[in-house]
Amino acid sequence: MNKIVLSTIAALSLVSVTANAIELYQDENGQVFTTAGEGRTALGNYVNAQTQEKEKKSNGITIINQDSPEFPLGKETHINMKFVPEDASDMWFKAGVRIQGSMESKNTDYKDAAEPDTSISDAYLRRVRFEVAAGFGDHASFVMDVRNDKSNFGLDNDEGSFNVGDAYVKIKKPFDTSLVNFKLYRAKIDVSRTETVKSARVIAYDRPYVADAAAQYISFNRRGANVQMYGDWDKKVHYQIAAGAAANPSKVKDAEGNKGDSIALDDQSFFFGGKVKLSPFDGWEEKVVTETYMGEGKHFTVGASYWAIPTMKGEALNAPLNVNRSLINAEISGHYKGFMAQAEYFKFNDVVENIEATGSLNLGTSTGWYATSEYVFTDFHFIAPFVRYESWDKFEGEDGYDSTSMLAGVNWYLRGNTTKVGMYYQKDENGAKHKDGEHDVNIFRVTSQWFF
């Protein structure tokens, strides 16, 4: 009799898995049936393994990252809460929030005795974001967020306004290989590692000044409408190539710190470029682009990129503008358990010295770099001290354009990046050619984040 039952179950395993379950019945002779009848006794439900696995993924709501370390307040959450419908397990919807708060004391010391020093204390929401994403099968998904960053910032308590950040369609592995993937519309181009890392996963909420400049130099906020292809080979080689809407000069400052609001463009091309990253050592491949590793794993990566806007012509306030803007970026990063370090180099070509100059605009080169490091004490409540140093020559060959920034602080990962608090001290030194003259800035910040 047992052989008959097992044979029937084996045969049913070959049947389509679209049914949730099959009720089995047995008569007095040991025959097994899938329908009820006289003299038949119910054996129970049969569900094959494929159907069981499918049902696990269906009609589910998940948020906790089960592979996360156990932090003081529990395991870290995934990026956004995921909902999977009962009738379409290959589709999903995600929703989540990100809130970063800052309280700071900022003192500015001007070297010119005629310029009064300032001291300002401020509390504001560094980032306020609502994030959504939707999956449409094995290959296609959509990601977007709306944001009101730096709300209540400054003495005016400026509320700002909500606007769209990311808004892209991702086509993942259309040819069933990790070498070829696509993103369309508002997705980040990799002009800088720290700018590509999700802001919920950076060590300090305010990224290096030179990296923020790179984010605007080629495409608006490094995510102006574009088309990109990217992928990896066994996590050893990563690449990205992209083309799309170029930056507007109104978002890019000249070497003195003035914005190009007065520029009227007559002729501007698309941007284009790409990046390549290598993880040369076995077992040290980069799986996720982040700055916060929570004391787990290891990686080592080097990379370089080139981005360009071949044509940008127009009229500045008192002179014509004609530039061929390009950006070179190089990065190196690594971590081993609790220790993490990364550094980047930037070279900006066709930088305008003073956008308000009369007659003609002086063009030149700007170079800068930063290095940052963190150590997470996994056996001491996930407290993590960190440091960062930045040096930027905003117009090479001329005196007074150098600036430096140094910060040191500590983060406490109460629940990974889901819940964390921190504090740090930062000192900036700006040269005499800055639009506000030579001055130092001292900042003390207390930060917090809620993210899921």
Sequence and secondary structure as in RCSB ss.txt:
>XXXX:A:sequence
MNKIVLSTIAALSLVSVTANAIELYQDENGQVFTTAGEGRTALGNYVNAQTQEKEKKSNGITIINQDSPEFPLGK
ETHINMKFVPEDASDMWFKAGVRIQGSMESKNTDYKDAAEPDTSISDAYLRRVRFEVAAGFGDHASFVMDVRNDK
SNFGLDNDEGSFNVGDAYVKIKKPFDTSLVNFKLYRAKIDVSRTETVKSARVIAYDRPYVADAAAQYISFNRRGA
NVQMYGDWDKKVHYQIAAGAAANPSKVKDAEGNKGDSIALDDQSFFFGGKVKLSPFDGWEEKVVTETYMGEGKHF
TVGASYWAIPTMKGEALNAPLNVNRSLINAEISGHYKGFMAQAEYFKFNDVVENIEATGSLNLGTSTGWYATSEY
VFTDFHFIAPFVRYESWDKFEGEDGYDSTSMLAGVNWYLRGNTTKVGMYYQKDENGAKHKDGEHDVNIFRVTSQW
FF
>XXXX:A:secstr
 HHHHHHHHHHHTTS TTSS EEEEE TT  EESS  TT EEEEEE  HHHHHHHHHTTEEEEE TTS EETTEE
 EEEEEEEE TT TTEEEEEEEEEEEEEEEEEEEESSTTS  EEEEEEEEEEEEEEEEEEESSSEEEEEEEE TT
BTBTTTTB    EEEEEEEEE  TTSSTT EEEEEE    S HHHHS GGG SSSS  HHHHHHHHHSSGGG SS
EEEEEEEETTTEEEEEEEE    GGGSB TTS B TT EEEEE  EEEEEEEE  STT    S  S  TT  EEE
EEEEEEEEEEEEEEE SSSEEEEEEEEEEEEEEEEETTEEEEEEEEEEEEEES TT SSS  EEEEEEEEEEEEE
 BTTTTTEEEEEEEEEEESSTTSTT EEEEEEEEEEEETTTTSEEEEEEEEEEEE TTSTT SEEEEEEEEEEEE
E 
